[in-house]
Amino acid sequence: MEIAVIGATGKTGRPLVAQLKAAGHTVRAFSRSGGPVEGVDNAALDARDAAAVKAAVEGVDAIVSVVGGELDTRTEAITHLIAAAQAHGISRVIGVGGAGALDGPDGRPLMEQPWFPAPMKPVTERHRACIALLDASGLEWTFVCPPVMTEGEATGAYRHQADAAILGSLQVRHADVAHLIARCLDEALYVGRRVAVVA
Protein backbone atom coordinates (compact mmCIF):
# COMPACT_ATOMS: atom_id res chain seq x y z
CA MET A 1 0.00 0.00 0.00
CA GLU A 2 1.22 3.54 -0.71
CA ILE A 3 0.37 5.83 2.18
CA ALA A 4 0.66 9.61 2.44
CA VAL A 5 1.65 10.76 5.94
CA ILE A 6 0.98 14.45 6.54
CA GLY A 7 2.94 15.67 9.57
CA ALA A 8 5.78 13.19 9.15
CA THR A 9 8.34 15.11 11.24
CA GLY A 10 6.16 15.16 14.36
CA LYS A 11 6.44 12.97 17.43
CA THR A 12 3.71 10.66 16.12
CA GLY A 13 4.60 11.05 12.45
CA ARG A 14 8.17 9.80 12.77
CA PRO A 15 7.38 6.46 14.44
CA LEU A 16 4.40 6.04 12.11
CA VAL A 17 6.63 6.38 9.05
CA ALA A 18 9.10 3.90 10.52
CA GLN A 19 6.41 1.36 11.36
CA LEU A 20 4.72 1.62 7.98
CA LYS A 21 8.05 1.17 6.22
CA ALA A 22 8.89 -1.84 8.40
CA ALA A 23 5.54 -3.38 7.45
CA GLY A 24 6.44 -3.11 3.77
CA HIS A 25 4.35 -0.10 2.81
CA THR A 26 5.52 2.71 0.56
CA VAL A 27 5.38 6.01 2.43
CA ARG A 28 4.99 9.41 0.85
CA ALA A 29 5.98 11.76 3.66
CA PHE A 30 5.10 15.44 4.04
CA SER A 31 5.52 18.11 6.70
CA ARG A 32 5.41 21.86 6.95
CA SER A 33 9.20 22.07 7.30
CA GLY A 34 10.16 19.33 4.86
CA GLY A 35 12.87 18.35 7.35
CA PRO A 36 14.63 14.98 7.25
CA VAL A 37 12.76 11.82 8.20
CA GLU A 38 14.75 8.60 8.39
CA GLY A 39 14.16 6.18 5.54
CA VAL A 40 11.99 8.38 3.31
CA ASP A 41 12.06 11.53 1.24
CA ASN A 42 10.05 14.13 3.12
CA ALA A 43 8.61 16.99 1.08
CA ALA A 44 7.53 20.37 2.39
CA LEU A 45 3.75 20.83 2.31
CA ASP A 46 1.47 23.52 3.62
CA ALA A 47 -1.65 21.59 4.63
CA ARG A 48 -3.65 24.82 4.32
CA ASP A 49 -2.95 24.97 0.55
CA ALA A 50 -5.73 23.04 -1.16
CA ALA A 51 -4.01 22.79 -4.55
CA ALA A 52 -0.73 21.63 -3.01
CA VAL A 53 -2.49 19.01 -0.91
CA LYS A 54 -4.40 17.70 -3.93
CA ALA A 55 -1.19 17.36 -5.94
CA ALA A 56 0.71 15.78 -3.05
CA VAL A 57 -1.60 12.83 -2.46
CA GLU A 58 -2.45 11.89 -6.03
CA GLY A 59 -1.96 8.17 -6.57
CA VAL A 60 -1.77 7.02 -2.94
CA ASP A 61 -3.98 4.34 -1.43
CA ALA A 62 -4.55 6.00 1.95
CA ILE A 63 -3.91 9.27 3.75
CA VAL A 64 -2.94 9.78 7.39
CA SER A 65 -2.98 13.26 8.91
CA VAL A 66 -1.09 13.80 12.15
CA VAL A 67 -1.11 17.56 11.66
CA GLY A 68 -1.01 19.76 14.75
CA GLY A 69 -0.19 23.44 14.87
CA GLU A 70 -2.61 26.33 14.97
CA LEU A 71 -6.31 25.67 15.53
CA ASP A 72 -7.33 26.74 12.03
CA THR A 73 -4.72 24.43 10.49
CA ARG A 74 -6.44 21.35 11.89
CA THR A 75 -9.79 21.94 10.22
CA GLU A 76 -8.25 23.39 7.05
CA ALA A 77 -5.98 20.36 6.65
CA ILE A 78 -8.84 17.89 7.03
CA THR A 79 -11.04 19.90 4.66
CA HIS A 80 -8.36 19.88 1.95
CA LEU A 81 -7.43 16.23 2.51
CA ILE A 82 -11.07 15.17 2.20
CA ALA A 83 -11.44 17.12 -1.04
CA ALA A 84 -8.20 15.66 -2.40
CA ALA A 85 -9.22 12.12 -1.45
CA GLN A 86 -12.59 12.54 -3.12
CA ALA A 87 -11.00 14.00 -6.25
CA HIS A 88 -8.53 11.12 -6.59
CA GLY A 89 -10.81 8.28 -5.48
CA ILE A 90 -8.84 7.62 -2.28
CA SER A 91 -11.26 6.06 0.18
CA ARG A 92 -9.18 5.59 3.37
CA VAL A 93 -8.35 8.63 5.52
CA ILE A 94 -7.14 8.62 9.13
CA GLY A 95 -6.88 11.69 11.34
CA VAL A 96 -5.58 12.24 14.86
CA GLY A 97 -7.07 14.57 17.46
CA GLY A 98 -7.49 14.38 21.21
CA ALA A 99 -9.42 12.42 23.82
CA GLY A 100 -11.78 15.35 24.38
CA ALA A 101 -13.52 14.44 21.13
CA LEU A 102 -14.72 11.16 22.66
CA ASP A 103 -17.86 10.45 24.68
CA GLY A 104 -18.00 9.98 28.45
CA PRO A 105 -19.53 7.03 30.29
CA ASP A 106 -22.93 8.70 30.23
CA GLY A 107 -22.84 9.02 26.44
CA ARG A 108 -22.37 12.79 26.47
CA PRO A 109 -19.26 14.31 24.86
CA LEU A 110 -16.35 14.61 27.27
CA MET A 111 -16.08 18.33 26.57
CA GLU A 112 -19.62 18.79 27.92
CA GLN A 113 -18.74 17.21 31.26
CA PRO A 114 -18.51 19.76 34.11
CA TRP A 115 -14.95 18.74 34.94
CA PHE A 116 -13.58 19.08 31.41
CA PRO A 117 -10.70 21.62 31.37
CA ALA A 118 -11.85 24.91 29.87
CA PRO A 119 -8.48 25.60 28.18
CA MET A 120 -8.90 22.39 26.15
CA LYS A 121 -12.30 23.31 24.72
CA PRO A 122 -11.09 25.34 21.69
CA VAL A 123 -8.90 22.56 20.30
CA THR A 124 -11.54 19.95 21.14
CA GLU A 125 -14.13 21.95 19.21
CA ARG A 126 -11.80 21.87 16.18
CA HIS A 127 -11.32 18.13 16.53
CA ARG A 128 -15.07 17.60 16.70
CA ALA A 129 -15.44 19.78 13.60
CA CYS A 130 -12.90 17.55 11.83
CA ILE A 131 -14.91 14.48 12.77
CA ALA A 132 -18.11 16.06 11.44
CA LEU A 133 -16.37 16.83 8.14
CA LEU A 134 -15.07 13.28 7.86
CA ASP A 135 -18.45 11.80 8.76
CA ALA A 136 -20.13 13.78 5.99
CA SER A 137 -17.45 12.92 3.42
CA GLY A 138 -18.51 9.45 2.36
CA LEU A 139 -14.94 8.26 2.92
CA GLU A 140 -13.70 5.31 5.01
CA TRP A 141 -12.41 7.47 7.84
CA THR A 142 -11.03 6.89 11.31
CA PHE A 143 -10.22 9.55 13.90
CA VAL A 144 -7.78 8.48 16.62
CA CYS A 145 -8.22 10.34 19.93
CA PRO A 146 -5.34 9.90 22.38
CA PRO A 147 -4.97 11.70 25.72
CA VAL A 148 -1.56 13.11 26.73
CA MET A 149 1.14 11.53 24.56
CA THR A 150 4.59 10.71 25.89
CA GLU A 151 8.00 9.72 24.52
CA GLY A 152 9.35 6.19 24.27
CA GLU A 153 9.42 3.15 22.04
CA ALA A 154 6.22 1.40 21.02
CA THR A 155 5.10 -1.19 23.56
CA GLY A 156 2.06 -2.62 21.81
CA ALA A 157 0.53 -2.79 25.30
CA TYR A 158 -2.24 -0.24 24.94
CA ARG A 159 -6.03 -0.35 25.13
CA HIS A 160 -8.39 0.92 22.48
CA GLN A 161 -12.12 1.08 21.78
CA ALA A 162 -14.60 2.94 19.61
CA ASP A 163 -16.15 6.31 20.44
CA ALA A 164 -16.08 6.29 24.27
CA ALA A 165 -13.17 7.37 26.46
CA ILE A 166 -11.32 4.69 28.41
CA LEU A 167 -11.23 5.72 32.05
CA GLY A 168 -8.29 5.16 34.37
CA SER A 169 -5.40 6.32 32.18
CA LEU A 170 -4.49 9.79 30.95
CA GLN A 171 -1.56 9.00 28.71
CA VAL A 172 -0.20 6.87 25.88
CA ARG A 173 3.06 6.85 23.93
CA HIS A 174 3.30 8.58 20.55
CA ALA A 175 4.79 5.39 19.16
CA ASP A 176 1.83 3.30 20.38
CA VAL A 177 -0.60 5.74 18.75
CA ALA A 178 1.41 5.26 15.56
CA HIS A 179 1.19 1.49 16.05
CA LEU A 180 -2.60 1.66 16.31
CA ILE A 181 -2.82 3.85 13.20
CA ALA A 182 -0.79 1.29 11.27
CA ARG A 183 -3.11 -1.46 12.49
CA CYS A 184 -6.16 0.55 11.45
CA LEU A 185 -4.70 0.73 7.94
CA ASP A 186 -3.65 -2.92 7.72
CA GLU A 187 -6.73 -4.43 9.36
CA ALA A 188 -9.40 -1.90 8.33
CA LEU A 189 -10.16 -1.22 11.99
CA TYR A 190 -12.61 1.42 13.25
CA VAL A 191 -13.90 2.58 9.88
CA GLY A 192 -16.30 5.47 10.44
CA ARG A 193 -15.47 5.68 14.14
CA ARG A 194 -13.57 7.70 16.69
CA VAL A 195 -11.00 5.68 18.61
CA ALA A 196 -9.90 5.93 22.22
CA VAL A 197 -6.36 4.72 22.92
CA VAL A 198 -4.58 4.71 26.30
CA ALA A 199 -1.68 2.92 27.96
N, C-alpha and C positions, 0 to 999 in steps of 0.2 A: 504494500500500500504506500502511496506517496502522500505525505501529510505536511500541511503548512502549519508551522508553529509561529504564532504572532506573539512577541514578547520573549524571544528565545534567550536573551541575556539576563533575564530575571532569576530570582532564587528558585522559582518553580520551573521556569522555562529551561534552564540548563540541565537539571536532572531529567526532565522530560525528553529533551533531545537525545541525551545519552541512552535512556532506556528504550526509546523508539528505535534508535540505531542498533542497539544490542539485540533487539527483537527482529531485526532484518528489514525494517521499514526504510524507505527513502524519506529524508526530512528536508523540507524547504524552509529554512529558518529566516526569520525577520525580527528586527527590533528597531526602536527609534534611533538608537546610536549606530547600529550596524557594527558594533564591536565584535571581537573574536569570540567564537563559541567552538569548543573543541570538537573536532570530527566533522564539521559541516561548514559550508560557506554561509555566512550570515549577512544578509543584505539590509541596508537601511530602509525603513518604511515608516511613513507617518500614517498611523491607523485612522487619522481624521480626514485623509485624502481619499475620497471615494474612487477616483479613477486609478490611483496608484494601488489601492487595495484590490480592485478588480483585476488589474494586470498581474499583480503578484501571485494570486492564487489560481490563475487559469491552469487547468490540467491536473490539479491535485484530486485526491480521492476523499480527503477530509480536511477540516480546518479546526485548529485548536487556538483559542485566544486566552492567553494568560496576561493580558494587558492590564496594567494598573494606571498610575499617574493621576492626573486631574479628574475631577468628577465628570466633566463633560466628555472626556476622552473615552470613558467606559461605555457610555451609551452610543456615542458616535461610532466607535470601533465596531460594536455589535451591529449597528444599523448598516454600516458599509459592508461588513462581512456577510450579513444575510443577503444583501442585494447582490454581492459578488457570487455567492453560492447559488442563488437562484438563477443568475445570468448564465453560469457555467454548468448547471445541472449537478452541482455538488450537494449531496443530500445530508452528509454527516457534519455537524458543527458542535463543538464543545466549548463552553465558556467557564470561567472561574470567577466567583464572587466571594461572598462571606456568609457566615452562619446566620447572620441576621435575616437573610432572605428565606430562611426555613420557617416551618410552623412549630409552635410549642405543643406541649402535651394536651392542651385543651382544644387544639385545632386552629387556634388563632395565630396569625403571624407573630413571630418573636418580637418584632419591632413594635407591636401593639401591646406588649406586656408592660405592666407598670414599672418593672425593674430594668427594662432595657435602657442601656446608656444613651442619653440624649446626644452626645457628640457623635455616636455611630449612625444616627438616623439619616443624615444626608447621603452617605455612601450606600447605606442599605436601600434607600429609596431608588438610587441609580441601579443597583443590582436587581431590584424588583422590576424596574422598567426594562432592563435587559431581558429578564425572563419573559415578560409580557410580549416583547418584540419577537423573541424566539418562538413562543407559543403560537403566535399568529402567523408564523412564517411558512408553515407547511413542511419545514425541514425536520430531519431526525436529530433533534437537539438534546443536549444534556448540559446542565448547569451545576457545577461542583461547588459546594458551599462549605469550605473549611472555617474553623475558628482561628485562633492565633496560630501562625505557622512558625516553626522553629528550624534551626540548622540541624544537620546530621545526615548520615547515610540512610537510605531507605531500609526499613525494617520488615515491611510486609505485614506487620502486626498492628493493623488498624481496623476500626469498625466502620461500617458504612450502611446506610439505608436511604430509602427514598423519602423526600419531602419533609419529614419531621426531624427536628434536632435530636441528637443523642445526648442525653443528660449525663453528667458525671465527669466529663472531660472538657477542657477548654483549649486544648492544643493538639497539633499534629505536625509532623515534619513536612517541609516542602517536598522532599523526595518521595514521601509516601503519598502525598497528593498527586504527584507526577505518576507514581505507580498505578494509582487508581484510574487516572485519565487514560493511561496506556491500556489498562484492562477494559475500560469502557469502549475504546476503539476496537480492540481485538475480539471482544466477546459480545459486542452490541449491548452493553449493559445500560440500564436507566435511560432508555430512549424516551424523550418527552417528559423527563422528570428532573426535579432538583435532587441533589444528593448531599446528604450529611456525611462527613468523614472526620473521625477523631481517633486519637491514639488510644 
